[in-house]
Amino acid sequence: MNRDIRLIATDLDGTLLNSRKELTPRTLRAIKRAAEAGIEFVPATGRFYRGCPEELRKLPFIRYAVVINGACVYDVKNDSFIHRTDIPAADAVRIFDIVKNFPAEYECYAEGWGYAPKDLAARIDEFTESDFARRIVKTLRTTVSDLSAYVTEHFDGVHKVQMFTDDRSVLEAAACAVHEVYPDYLITHALDCNLEINSPKAGKGNALQALASHLGLSMDQVMVFGDGNNDISMLKAAGCGVAMANAMPEVKAVADRVTLSCDEEGVAAAIEELLGM
């Protein structure tokens, strides 16, 4: 392992957090020790920053976050984006027109927040049994009667379009339909019940490269952790890409190494090894 690691970036769900969405004391202790050693600790997530766990957001050493699958790199201290790659509003509206034909909740992220059609958000319990998905749709969204009209009026672009349903066949069909119109757009999923659509220039890998450049670091000095297919680009880009034991097979295939599962505190174990704890 390259011991000259100056930046650690980690996915949240299924990676830094356990399956109960908890940041355990051991993992918290490990990332604090990394920060004390002068290593930049960076959450890298499909969530927007205000949707990250409050316990994480309160940590004083977190200066940057790769959010919304790399659509943005957020500067926590200055409340600004140092990097962003949006879907143009007109393209977002066209994607809405495609995905609304499928039985699922759909929504978008824009300017660091979530927006959803009121009628579909109200039916989220019908679309998924995921407590996490239900909670974020109910508590972290502004609901509007006409999402296309709202986006057209208020935004030049959106960070991401997302769908929720437990029916993977529906999500796969929607992904194919979007791909036919926008073959270059990034289509990934972090949960079994979701589909995420981002600009071709997004991706956690590209965002991390932008952040490393901003900090004057090489990618050889970057260590990353992930479990989902939206993490693949950053595992490929980093000097040390670590997959969780619970990661998808395609994630493990591109990783430099595999650590323990999220429920076995695999991120903590690897950081402890790195620091000689």
N, C-alpha and C positions, 0 to 999 in steps of 0.2 A: 504493500500500500504506500502511495506517495504521502510522506509525512509533512510535506509543505502545503497542507490544506489550509486555505485562508477563508474559504466560504463553504458553509454547509447549507444546502437547500433541501427541504423535505416536504413531500406531499403530506396532507393532513389525514384524511379519512382512509383508514386501512393501513396507515403508515405510522405517522407520529402519534396519532390517537388510536386507542384500541377499538375493538368492535363495539364497545359501549360509548364511543366518542369521548373517551376520557384521556386527559393528559396525566399520566401516572407520576407519582413522586420521583421514582427512579429516572424516568425520562426527563422530567423537569430539571432534576439535579444534573443530568448529563449535558443538557443544552446550556445550562447556566455555566458549567465548567468550561464548555467550549467558548462561550462568550468571554469568560475571564481570561482565556488563553489567547484572546485577540482574534478569534475566528468570527466572521460575520455569519449570524444565523438568520436564515431567510425562509419563511413559510412559502411554499409553492403549491397553489391550490386552484381548484376550479371555482371556489367561492369568491365573492367580493370581500374586501377586507372587513367591512362591518358585519359580515356573516361568519367571520372566524370566531372561535371561542373567546369569550371575554378574558378568561384567564391568560390566554396567549397574547391578546392585544395589550394587556396591562404590563407585559414584560418590558422593562425599560431599555433593554439592549436590542430590541427589534427595531431597526431603522427602515428596512425595505421588505417588501413582500411581492412575490410574483403571484398575481391573482388572475382569476377568470381564464384559466388555462393558458396563461402567457399573453393574453390580450393586453395586459397592463403590468407595468412594474410601478408599484406605489411607494412613494416616499412618505413614511409615516410621520416623520418630524415636521415636514413642510406641507403635509396634506395635499400632495400633488403627484402627478404621474410623470416619471422620467422617461417612460416608454409606453406607447399605446398603439394598437393596431385594431381599429374598429371595422365592423361590417358597415358599409354605407347604408343610410336609412332606406334608400330605394331597394337595395338588395334585401335588407331585413324584411321589408313589407312583402316582397315577392316570396321570401321563404315562409313567412306567416301564411300566405295564400296556399302554399304547398302543404304545410304540416297541419293546417286546420282541417284538412280532409280526413285525418286519422283520429281514431278515438283515444285522445290523450290530452293532458294539460300541456299547453305551450306558453312560453314567456320569453322575456329577454332581460339582459342586464345592460344598463346604460348609466354613465356618470356615477359608477360605483354603487348602484342600487338595482333592485329587481322590480320588474313591471309585468303584470299578467292580466289577461282578460278576466273581468269580474265573474262571469258565469262559469268559466272553467276552473278558476281558483276555488270557487265555492264547492266544486265537485271533486276536489283533490282526493278525498277519501274513497271515491268510487274508482279512481284510476290506480291507486297504489296503496299497499298495506305498509309501506315503509314509514315508520314513525319519524325518521329524520326528514324525509321529503315532505311529509304532511306538515311538520313543524315549520320548516323554512318557508314554505309557500304561505302558510297562515300568518307568520309573524314578520317576514322579511320581504314583503312585496307591497307595492302600491297597485291596487287593482283599478282597472279602467274599463269603460264600456266598449271601447273600440281601440284595440292596441295599435292597429295600423295607423289610424288617424292620429293617435297620441304621439307615436314615434315620429311621424312626418312633421307634426307641428312643433315638437319640443327638442328633437335631437338631429344632429347631422349624421350620426351613426350609432350603432350599439356594439357593446363588447362581445355579446354572445347571444345566440338563440338556444333555448333548451326545451326539452319535452320530458314529461313524466308519465309512465305507465308501467305496470308490472308485466305487460305482454311484450316480450322481446320481439315477437314476430311483427308487431305493429311498429316498433322502433326500427327494426331492420328494413321494413318496407319504406318507412319515412326517410331513412338514410339513403336508400337507393333513389327515391324520388328527388331528394335534394341534390344528390350527386349528379343526376342526369342534367340538371340545370346549372349547377355550380361544381364542376368536377374537381376544381382546385381547392375548394373550401375544406377546412379540417373538420372531420366528423369523428367524435370520440365519445367515450362514456366512462364515467368514474364510478357509477353505481349500476347495479343490475337493472334498476328501474328508470334510468335516464338516458338521454341522447343530447350531446352538446355540439353545437355548430359554431365555428370560429372562422375568422378571416384566414386566408392562406398564409399570411405573414405572422400569425399568432403562433402559439405553441410554447410550451415551457422552455424548450431548448433555446429558441431564438431570444426569448425574454431574458434567460439567464446569461446568454452571451452579451446582450445589451447591458445588463447590470455589471457583469464582470469587466466589460470595457469601461463603464462609468467609474468603477472602483480601481482601475488600473491593474486588474488581475488577468492572468491567463486561465483558460479553462482547465489546464492541468492542475490548477490550485483549487478546483471546485469538486466537492463531494456531494452527491445527491442520493436521495432515497425515494422509492416509489413502488406502487403496486398495480396501477391501472394503465390502460393503453394511452391515456392522456399524459402519462409520465415517460413514455418511451423516448420522445425527442430529447428530454433533458438527460436521461441516462446515457444516450448516445453521445451527447455533446460534452458531458463532464469528464474530467480526468479520472474520476472514480465513481462509477454508477452502481448503486447497491439496490437490489430488488429484495422485497420482503418475502419470507417463506410463503405467505398467503397471496403473493402476486400472481397475476395471470401468466400462463406459460410464455406468451410472446414478450412479456416484460423480462422474465428471467432469462430469456434467450439473448437479450441485448446487454444484460448487466455484466459488470466485471466480477461481481460476487453476489452471493445471496446471504442475507442475515436471517435472524429468527423472525417469527411472525409478529404482527402488531400486538397480539395478545401475550406474546413472550417478551415484549419490550425490545424488539430487534434494533430500533434506532439507537436506543440507549446502549445496547451491547456493543454496537459498532463504534459509537463515539467513545465509549470507555476504552475500547481497544486502541483507537486512534490516539487518545490522550494518555494511555498507559495508566488508567485509573484502576 
